[in-house]
Amino acid sequence: MKLIALLIGLLIERLATQLFHLRELRWLDSVIDAGSEKIFRSTKWPPVVPVLLLTALLVLPVFAVMLLLGNTLFGFPYLLVAIVVLFFSLGPTDIGEEVDAYCAAVEAKDPEAIRRTAKALLEHDVPEDDRARTLAVEKAVFVQANNRLFAVIFWFVLLGPLGAWSYRITDLIRRRTVFRAGRHEAEEHYSKIASAANSVHSWVAWVPARLTACGYALAGSFDDAFAVWRESPTQVTPTTGVRSDELLARVGVASLALPPLDDENEESRAIRGATAANRLVFRLLFFWAVVIAGMTLYGWSV
């Protein structure tokens, strides 16, 4: 049942782009703010405990609904709820649209639009150097694809809609607490909560990040990707989450294996790299969809 829900959910995700703004879930920001603050101040446990408690509280409603539905009406209500939960767990925005917007900005040579569209992918400050920005955007496409698509799919296949929603909640808490920590740099407890939220999210992203990296290697240049994977990074990264992102970025870029072209300017190279990265991501997504469809058909046949 969950594999059928996953296939339908992925199809809707490709077609219902006009509804993506609903997945931003801004109303949860105030809940996360109040919950993290109250739980953190009322407990003497390490900061990771309040983050886990807040995650459990936000996952509980979905768990209750799924438990109540069970197999009523031959599982049809469960299927509908699973599709809805998956839709809100993916994203929140579409990588393809963001890449298209970035490429259009580069082609138009609009510095402000380039900075804005690149920042949407990077989720941090954009490098001033054009070559550095080009590489950073390519890496960001591969990292964001895991966070928005493949990790959600992994947890949905493993634990159903509850797994996908739990992953998205850890990401929402991470984003919100990091944002608040940046606004309240002088107050130490904000940074502690943000660090704990990053740790929790990195734990649930560790396995899907490595599966996704394997997928990039198989969907692209395997020899180049495998060679890079075996190499130790030049800089030792401090956290599990950063290590996972760094692996996805290195393997993804190596999988592209883009050859240099004669007389290619920086704008053309930026567009070619971002477009190739986006194509590789959706080639892997198509492969995953085929595998899931095969698993579904096999389940029907036995």
C-alpha positions in Angstrom: 0.0 0.0 0.0 2.7 2.5 0.9 4.6 1.8 -2.4 1.4 2.7 -4.3 1.0 5.8 -2.2 4.6 6.7 -3.0 4.2 6.3 -6.7 1.0 8.4 -6.7 2.6 11.0 -4.4 5.7 11.4 -6.7 3.4 11.8 -9.7 1.3 14.5 -7.9 4.6 16.1 -6.8 5.6 16.5 -10.5 2.2 17.8 -11.6 0.9 20.0 -8.7 3.7 22.6 -8.8 1.2 25.4 -8.2 0.5 24.0 -4.7 4.2 24.0 -3.6 3.7 27.2 -1.6 1.5 25.2 0.8 4.4 23.0 1.7 6.4 25.9 3.3 4.4 25.3 6.5 5.1 28.8 7.9 2.5 28.3 10.6 4.7 25.7 12.2 7.4 28.4 12.9 5.6 29.8 15.9 5.0 26.2 17.2 8.7 25.3 16.9 9.7 28.6 18.5 7.4 28.2 21.5 7.9 24.5 21.9 11.7 24.6 21.7 11.9 27.5 24.0 9.6 26.1 26.6 11.0 22.6 26.6 14.6 23.8 26.7 14.0 26.1 29.7 12.0 23.5 31.6 14.5 20.7 31.5 18.1 20.2 32.6 18.7 17.5 30.0 21.2 18.0 27.1 19.8 20.2 24.3 19.2 17.2 22.1 16.5 16.0 24.4 14.2 19.0 23.9 14.7 18.7 20.1 13.7 15.0 20.2 10.7 15.8 22.4 9.6 18.6 20.1 10.0 16.3 17.1 7.8 13.6 18.8 5.1 16.2 19.6 4.9 17.4 16.0 4.9 13.8 14.7 2.3 12.6 17.2 -0.8 13.9 15.3 0.2 12.1 12.1 0.9 9.0 14.1 -2.6 9.2 15.7 -4.4 9.6 12.4 -2.5 6.7 10.8 -3.2 4.5 13.8 -6.9 5.3 13.8 -7.3 4.7 10.1 -5.7 1.3 10.1 -7.3 -0.9 7.4 -10.7 0.7 7.5 -12.5 0.7 4.1 -9.9 -1.7 2.7 -7.1 0.8 3.5 -8.4 3.5 1.0 -8.5 6.3 3.7 -4.9 5.3 4.7 -3.8 5.6 1.1 -5.2 9.1 0.7 -3.7 10.3 4.0 -0.3 8.7 3.1 -0.3 10.6 -0.3 -1.1 13.9 1.5 1.6 13.4 4.1 4.1 12.5 1.4 3.3 15.6 -0.6 3.9 17.8 2.5 7.0 15.9 3.4 8.7 16.5 0.1 10.3 19.8 -0.9 9.2 22.3 0.2 10.2 23.8 -3.2 11.1 22.2 -6.5 14.8 21.9 -7.4 14.1 22.0 -11.1 12.2 25.3 -10.9 15.0 26.8 -8.8 17.7 25.7 -11.2 15.7 27.1 -14.1 15.3 30.4 -12.3 19.0 30.5 -11.6 20.0 29.7 -15.2 17.6 32.4 -16.5 19.2 34.9 -14.1 22.7 34.0 -15.3 21.6 34.2 -18.9 20.1 37.6 -18.3 23.3 38.7 -16.4 21.2 40.1 -13.6 23.4 40.2 -10.5 20.6 40.6 -8.0 18.6 37.7 -9.5 21.7 35.5 -9.6 22.4 36.2 -6.0 18.8 35.5 -4.9 18.3 32.3 -7.0 21.7 31.0 -6.0 21.0 31.6 -2.3 17.7 29.7 -2.5 19.7 26.6 -3.5 22.7 27.2 -1.2 20.8 28.3 1.8 23.7 30.5 2.8 25.7 33.5 1.4 26.6 33.2 -2.2 30.4 33.4 -3.2 31.4 36.6 -4.9 33.7 34.8 -7.4 31.8 33.5 -10.4 33.7 30.2 -10.6 33.3 29.6 -6.9 29.5 30.3 -7.2 29.2 28.0 -10.2 30.7 25.1 -8.3 28.8 25.9 -5.1 25.5 25.8 -7.0 26.3 22.5 -8.6 27.1 21.0 -5.2 24.0 22.5 -3.7 21.8 20.8 -6.2 23.1 17.4 -5.2 22.8 18.2 -1.4 19.3 19.6 -1.7 18.1 16.7 -3.8 18.9 14.4 -1.0 17.2 16.6 1.6 14.1 17.4 -0.4 13.6 14.1 -2.3 15.7 11.0 -1.8 15.9 11.0 2.0 12.1 11.5 2.2 11.6 8.6 -0.2 14.0 6.4 1.8 12.1 7.0 5.1 8.7 6.6 3.4 9.7 3.2 2.0 11.2 2.2 5.3 8.6 3.4 7.7 5.7 4.7 5.6 4.2 8.2 5.9 5.3 8.5 9.6 8.9 8.1 8.6 8.7 10.7 5.8 7.0 13.2 8.1 9.4 12.6 10.9 12.3 13.4 8.6 10.6 16.6 7.4 9.9 17.7 10.9 13.6 17.3 11.9 14.5 19.5 8.8 11.9 22.1 9.7 13.2 22.3 13.3 16.8 22.5 12.0 16.0 25.3 9.6 14.0 27.3 12.2 16.4 27.0 15.1 19.4 27.9 12.9 17.5 30.9 11.7 16.7 32.0 15.2 20.3 31.4 16.4 21.5 33.7 13.6 19.2 36.4 14.8 20.1 36.0 18.5 23.8 35.4 18.3 24.4 36.9 21.8 22.1 34.4 23.5 23.9 31.1 23.9 20.8 28.8 24.4 19.7 29.5 20.8 22.9 28.2 19.4 22.7 25.2 21.7 19.2 24.3 20.4 20.3 24.9 16.8 23.4 22.7 17.2 21.2 19.9 18.7 18.7 20.2 15.9 21.5 19.9 13.3 22.7 16.8 15.1 19.3 15.1 15.1 18.7 15.9 11.4 22.1 14.6 10.5 21.4 11.3 12.2 18.3 10.6 10.1 20.0 11.9 7.0 23.2 9.8 7.3 22.0 6.5 5.6 19.9 8.1 2.8 22.8 10.5 2.0 25.1 7.6 1.3 22.5 5.7 -0.7 21.9 8.9 -2.7 25.7 9.3 -3.3 25.8 5.7 -4.6 22.9 6.6 -6.9 24.8 9.6 -8.3 27.7 7.4 -9.1 25.6 4.8 -10.8 23.6 7.5 -12.7 26.7 9.4 -13.8 30.3 8.7 -14.2 30.9 5.8 -11.8 34.7 5.7 -12.1 35.1 9.5 -11.3 32.6 9.3 -8.5 34.1 6.2 -6.9 37.6 7.7 -7.1 36.5 10.8 -5.3 34.6 8.8 -2.7 37.7 6.9 -1.8 39.7 10.1 -1.3 39.8 11.7 2.1 38.4 15.3 2.1 41.0 18.0 2.2 39.3 19.5 5.2 38.2 17.4 8.2 34.5 18.4 8.8 33.3 18.7 12.4 29.8 17.2 12.3 28.0 14.3 10.8 25.6 16.5 8.8 28.5 18.5 7.2 30.3 15.2 6.4 27.2 13.9 4.7 26.6 17.1 2.7 30.3 17.2 1.7 30.1 13.6 0.5 27.0 14.3 -1.6 28.6 17.4 -3.1 31.9 15.7 -4.0 30.4 12.6 -5.4 27.7 14.5 -7.3 30.1 16.9 -9.0 32.5 14.1 -9.8 29.6 12.1 -11.3 28.9 14.9 -13.8 32.4 14.6 -15.3 31.8 17.7 -17.3 34.6 18.2 -19.9 35.9 21.8 -20.5 34.7 23.4 -23.7 36.8 25.7 -25.9 35.8 29.4 -25.8 33.1 28.7 -23.1 32.5 31.8 -21.0 31.6 31.7 -17.3 27.9 32.3 -17.8 27.6 29.3 -20.2 29.6 27.1 -17.9 27.4 28.1 -15.0 24.2 27.2 -17.0 25.7 24.0 -18.3 26.8 22.8 -14.9 23.5 23.6 -13.1 21.5 22.0 -15.9 23.6 18.9 -15.9 23.3 18.5 -12.2 19.6 18.9 -12.3 19.4 16.3 -15.1 21.4 13.8 -13.1 19.2 14.3 -10.1 16.0 13.5 -12.1 17.7 10.6 -13.9 18.3 9.1 -10.4 14.7 10.0 -9.4 13.4 8.2 -12.5 15.5 5.1 -11.6 14.2 5.1 -8.1 10.6 5.3 -9.4 11.2 2.4 -11.7 12.6 0.3 -8.8 9.6 1.2 -6.6 7.2 0.4 -9.4 8.9 -3.0 -9.8 8.6 -3.6 -6.1 4.9 -2.7 -6.2 4.2 -5.1 -9.1 6.1 -7.8 -7.4 4.0 -7.3 -4.3 0.8 -7.6 -6.3 2.0 -10.8 -8.0 2.8 -12.7 -4.8 
